[in-house]
Amino acid sequence: MNRGSATIEARVADDVPGLRLDRALADALPEVSRERLKALIAGGAVTDPQGKLASDPSGKAIPGAIYRVTFPPAAPSENAAQDIALNVVFEDEYLIVIDKQAGLVVHPAAGNADGTLVNALLHHCAGNLSGIGGVARPGIVHRIDKDTSGLMVAAKTDRAHEGLARQFHDHTIDRRYKAIVSGRPAPPAGTIDAPLARSPSNRKKIAIVPGGKRAVTHYSTIERLREGALVECRLETGRTHQVRVHMASLGHPLLGDPVYGRTKQGHKAVLETLGFRRQALHAARLGFIHPVRSTALSFDSEMPSDMQELFDTLYS
């Protein structure tokens, strides 16, 4: 629901003596983050049962009392809403899960001012964004490279954004990718624990760098292919280009990877024949705890047709 400039009532539970006001209101309004409520309280948007301003977030809430919270209109996003086709896997009033097509950039940036997933979500969710930090925008808590396909989740409310971000920070999200790599990993399954950071020699690339951010990938071979393999990569952490760099570090780069790949002549001919011009990487599974309803959600996505065609060609 888009709260707009509505004033709503929030009833504090009867059995919470001594609870901070921001915490009590966050419990009463599960779709709104505690940080957002703290800002509203400090900004004079909350009144107590007697109609007096309750301007101290750390003040004690009155058990059983009804407070009035006024939500100012969410500021419009700086990005334009654009009607771009999306494959929606799941959606409720708090979040949306989409199966992103390869070629779609997630967030506007230099060189991609529009035509992104954010622009598409602003159109798709028009009127249903309650405002992330007071701005009517989708909450992007993780990204997938432009030329990687697969599952992504975005928040539609402050509370969902906060809860999802915490799970990604705590590495409790189940994220599994399917990748077609050059060569056959030996051993066929294992763990890559190697820190990642910007390459000292090329700032446009990520590299294994001592002192970089901890990055852990668990891989297992699903199918042996002609001079290659289909592998599943389960992310314990989620760093930029993690699967691509980690698999390349084993000597098994992703087929079609223009940055980290070293394509064999036989594979190059196959890629050219099929017109396959991206890294062979697909976000195949996404699992997390719903940040508001506390239910476990898990989604699976089949490889898109271009990657399936590549697999079939190398399997035959």
C-alpha positions, 0 to 999 in steps of 0.5 A, a space after each residue: 500500500 502506498 502510504 502517501 500523506 496518510 495518518 494511521 493509528 498504531 496500537 502498542 501491545 499491552 505487555 511491553 512495559 518500558 519498550 522504546 517508542 521506535 521499537 514499539 511502533 516498529 512492532 505495531 507497523 511491521 511494513 515500516 522500518 525502525 529507522 524510518 519510524 525513528 526519523 518520523 518520530 524525531 521529525 514531529 510526525 507522531 502524536 501520543 494518545 493525548 494528541 501531544 507530539 512524541 518526538 523522542 524515539 528512545 522515550 518509553 511507549 505507553 502499553 496499550 496506547 494508540 499513537 498516530 503516525 503521519 507519513 509525508 508523501 514519498 518523494 518521487 524517484 529521480 529515475 523515470 518509470 519505463 514500461 519494460 517487460 518483466 518476468 515476475 515470479 512472486 509479488 506481494 505488498 512487501 517485495 517482488 521477485 523477478 527472473 531477470 533476462 540477460 542484457 538488462 542492467 539492474 540500476 541506472 549509472 553512467 552509460 545506462 541512464 535508463 532502460 534498467 530494472 529499476 526503471 521497469 520496477 518503477 513502472 510495474 509497481 507504480 502506486 505500490 511503493 511506500 517509499 524506501 527512506 521516504 523516496 518512492 523507489 524499489 529497494 535494490 538489495 543485491 545485483 546481477 551483472 547485466 549479461 547474467 540472467 536469473 532470480 532477483 528480489 527487490 523490496 517495496 517497503 522500508 521494512 522489507 528493504 531493511 530485513 532483506 538487506 540484513 539477510 544478505 549482510 548475514 549471508 543467510 540467503 540461499 543463492 545458487 548459480 548454474 555456470 557452463 565452464 571451460 574444462 572439467 573441475 578436478 576435484 569435481 566439487 569443492 570450496 573456493 575461499 579467496 578474498 576479492 577486490 578491485 584489481 590493482 592493475 585494472 580497476 575495471 576488473 575484480 581479482 583475488 587480492 590479499 586483504 580484500 573482502 572475504 569471498 566463498 564459493 561452493 561449487 559442484 559439477 552437475 554434468 560433464 560436457 565436451 571439454 567443459 562442464 555444467 557446475 552449480 555455484 552456491 554463494 556463501 558470500 555475494 561479491 561483485 563477479 564472485 563466480 566469474 573470478 573464482 571459477 577462472 582462478 581454478 582454470 575453469 572460466 565461464 564460457 563466453 565471459 568477455 572479461 575473465 574468460 580464456 576461450 578454447 578454439 573449439 568452444 569459440 567456434 560453438 559460441 560463434 555458431 550459436 551467437 552466444 555473446 555473454 558469460 554462461 551464468 544463470 542465477 538459478 535459485 533464490 531462497 530467503 525468509 520473508 522479511 515481514 511475514 517470517 515465512 521461508 520462500 524459495 524459487 527456482 529458475 530454469 536456464 534460459 533458452 540461449 544457455 540451454 542451447 549451449 549446454 545441449 550443443 556441448 552435451 551431444 
